[in-house]
Amino acid sequence: MISVTGLSRGYRDGAAVVDVLRGVDLSVAAGEWVAIVGRSGSGKSTLLHVLGGLDSGFLGQVSVAQTALQGLSDGALARFRNEKVGFVFQSFHLVQGLSALDNVALPEFFGEGGAGREARAKEALSRVGLGDKAGRLPSQLSGGERQRVAIARALFARPPVLLCDEPTGNLDAQTAEEIVGVFQDLHRQGLTIVAVTHEQRLMGAAQRVVTLREGRLS
């Protein structure tokens, strides 16, 4: 499902180049759940952004969901992001004036459109246990429920891969445990999950934990 070989990514800082990822190799099987851990600045989010087609300025070979990412045009990367991967972030990024249902269906505005938008949004909300709150505004939902809406939005296009960047970072301990339970349910349904995290509960639920140290995986 995910294959990374010799991945390197550097950024220019004035006259110098700072190497963030240095020859990373990673393989994630279909249906596997992998947690990525490491100190701040170790390159975790950069790796996730490369896997999700958000960062194309890398060296090496990266394939996600049978799509080789190196050299893709901006349009091809946009199609890849819209169809192959879902993103869940620490912040919920919900539109306050839209219902939960419409927040979940937001990706449709960046796709080709088509029938079934509302049905797919309702399906995604049901997968995260919010089928009865489709009409609620974000202000009428708890923090955990808002994160569930964000997860449902990531599932809207039925992607095979879910990429998560500190998805429990803004939640209290009890709510974080509930969200981990949502990921466990999704994983049992066959979803491939890669999660950057400092959360012990999320690490414990993952099948495999890998550590980034100074730009290298161990």
N, C-alpha and C positions, 0 to 999 in steps of 0.2 A: 504493500500500500504506500509506504514511504521509503525512499532510498536516497541517501545522501552520501556522496563520496568526495573527499578532498575539498570540503566547503571552507572557503576563506572569505572574510569580509573585513575591509579596512576603511577608515574614514580619515580624510585630511584635516589636520588641525594646524592651521598656518602652513609652515613649510614642512611639517612632519606628517607622517602617516601612522595612525594608531590602528594596530591590528586587533580587531574584536574577536573574530573567529579565525582559528588557525588550523586548517586541515581537518575539519570535523567529518567523521564517518558515523552514520546512524542508519539503522534499518528498523522499521516498525511494520509488523505484520498486520494484515487486515483483521480488524476486530480486536487489536491489542490496545491496552491503555498504558501509556508511558508518562511518567512524571519527570520533569527536568528541574533540577535544583542547582543552587550555586549562589555565591555571594553577589551582592549588587555590583553591576558593571562587568559581570563575567561573560555576558553575551547571550543570556537566555532569551530576552525579548527579541534581539536581533535574529537569532536562530528561528524563533517562531514567525517573525515577519518574513523571512526568506521562504519558509515552508508554506506560508499563506499567500505568496505572490505579492506581498506589500513592499518588498525590497528586492530589486532586480540587479543591483550593482555588486554581484558576488562572483567569485571564481569557484569552479568545481562543477559537479554534476548533482542535480537535484530533481527527483521525480516524485510526484505526489498524485495518487489516484490515477496512475497510468498517463500522467502528463509531465513531460520534461519541461522544466521551467526556464532553463538557461536560453537566452536569446529570444524569448517570446516578445511580441509587440505589446504595447500598452493595451490595445483592444483585446488581444488574446489573454493577457493576464486578467483583465476585468471579467471576461467570460469564465475563466478558471475560478476566480474568487466567487463568482455568483453561482456556480454550479457544483464545485467540487469540495469546498471547505466552508465551514461555519466558524465564526469568531465569537468568543465570549471574553470580555475584558473585566477588569476590576471595577471600573465605573460602568453603570448600566446603560448610559447613552440613550435614554428613552426621551421621546418628544412629549413634553408635558401636556400639550393640548390634544393629544391623540389617545384613543382607547387602547387597551391592551391588544385587542385584535388588530387595530390599524398599525400599532407599533411593530407587531410581529410581521405584518405584511409589507413593511417598508421596502424590503429588498426587491419587491416586484416593480417598484418605480425605476429600478436600474436594470431591469431585465427586459425581455421582449414582450411582456404582458401575456394575456391569455386567460382562458376560463379557469375557474376553480380557485381563484385567489383567496376568497373568504373561507372556502372549505379547507384549503391547505393551512391557513392561519389557525383555524379552529383545531385541526388535527395536531398542529405543533403545540398549541396551548394544552390540549388534552394529554400529550406526552409528558408534560412537566407538571401535571396535576392542577391546571388552572382553567379547565374547560368551562367552569361555571362563572368565571370572572372576566369574560371577553370584553364586556362593556365598561369595565372599570378604568378610570384614569390612573396614571402613575401615582398621583397624590392620594388616591384611595387604596393603595396597596402598601403592604409592609416592605421592608428592605429585601427580605427573602423572596417575596412575591415579585418584586421588580426585577430581581436577578433571574427568576424563573421566566419572566417575560423576555428578558434579554437572551436567555438560552433558547426559548421557543423561536425567537427571531432568527437565531443562528441555524435552527433546524428547518426553517421555512422552505428552503429549496431542496430539502431531503438530501443533504450532502453526505458522502461516505466518511468524511473526516471532520472532527471537531477540534479546533485549536483554542486553548484557554490560557489567558495570561492573568495569573493571580485571581481566579474567579471568586474566591471567598475572602479576598483581602479587605473588603469593606463591610464584612458581616460579623456579628457577634458569634460566640462559640456555638450556641444552640442552632442558630440559623445556618451557620457554615456546615454543621453536621447534616442538616436537612438538604442543603444543596449538594453535598457529597452523595447523599442518597439518590438524588435526581441523576447525577452522573453514573452511579452504579446501575440504575435502571436502564439508562440509555446504553451503557456498555453491554448489559445483558441482551439488549436488542440487536447487538452486532455493530454498534458504532465504534469507529477507531478514534481514540482520544489521545491527544498530546497536550499536557498541561504543565505550564510553568507555575511553580508554587513554592511558598515557604510553609504551607499549612500541613501539619503532621497528619491530620485526618485524610487529606487528599493523597499524600504520599503513601499512607497505609492502605488506601483503597486501590491504588494503581497496581498493575501486574509487575511493573518494572520501574525502577528509579535510576536515572542516569545523572551524573554530576558534571557541570561545566566548571572547569578551573582554568583561568587564564586563557580562555578561548578554545580549550580542548575538552573533549568528552572523556569521562572515565566511569 
